[in-house]
Amino acid sequence: MSASTKLSTTVKALCYLAEAAPAGKTSQEISEGIGINASKLRKIFSLLVKSKMIESNIGTYGGFVLRKNPANIHLQEIYCAIEDRKAFHLNVNKEHVQKNQRSAKLNDFFLELFADIQIEIEDKMKSLTLKQIIDKTK
């Protein structure tokens, strides 16, 4: 799943949970509500549980619930919880780069460009909360 798809899916699921609060929802209910495979959703939710953004309750009335107010959850926090690499990533063939100076300079150019873009993306995501997203999409 691409980073943008994974982020979008995660935000949809968190919006679903926020709107259901304070009641919890099972992964099956959420997956049906947002149109994603339940097993993919559970993988994403395991990351959100680790980051303490959501809580998993077991039992008859079990399910997932938000642990934080949507106004206090920033898009950047969500992104960092589910992604292990940056939005822009350059996979460099080091052996080829060592043999080709032009290729090395181009790689350096793109690494610097991607770093700048990543900062801009993260700053934008820090300015958006889950509540703002919910409000904008009602």
Residue pairs with C-beta under 8 A, 6 or more apart in sequence:
1 9
1 40
3 83
3 85
3 87
4 87
6 44
6 82
6 83
7 75
7 78
7 79
7 82
7 83
9 34
9 36
9 40
9 41
9 44
10 44
10 48
10 78
10 81
10 82
11 75
11 78
11 130
11 133
12 34
12 36
13 30
13 34
13 36
13 41
13 44
13 45
14 48
14 53
14 54
14 66
14 70
14 73
14 78
14 130
15 130
15 133
15 134
15 137
16 25
16 30
16 33
16 34
17 24
17 25
17 30
17 54
17 64
17 65
17 66
18 66
18 70
18 130
18 131
18 134
19 134
21 65
21 66
22 65
23 63
23 65
24 57
24 61
24 62
24 63
24 64
24 65
25 33
25 63
25 64
25 65
26 62
26 63
26 64
27 38
27 41
27 42
27 45
27 63
27 64
28 38
29 63
30 38
30 41
30 64
31 37
31 38
31 40
31 41
34 41
44 82
45 54
45 56
45 64
47 81
47 82
48 54
48 78
48 81
48 82
49 55
49 56
50 81
51 77
51 80
51 81
52 67
53 66
53 67
53 68
53 73
53 77
53 78
53 81
54 64
54 65
54 66
54 67
55 64
55 65
55 66
55 67
56 62
56 63
56 64
57 63
57 64
57 65
66 73
69 131
70 129
70 130
70 131
70 134
71 129
71 130
71 131
72 129
73 129
73 130
73 131
74 125
74 126
74 127
74 128
74 129
74 130
75 125
75 126
75 128
75 129
75 130
75 133
76 122
76 125
76 126
78 130
79 122
79 125
86 114
86 118
87 117
87 118
87 121
88 114
88 117
88 118
89 114
90 107
90 110
90 111
90 114
92 107
92 111
96 103
97 103
97 104
97 107
98 104
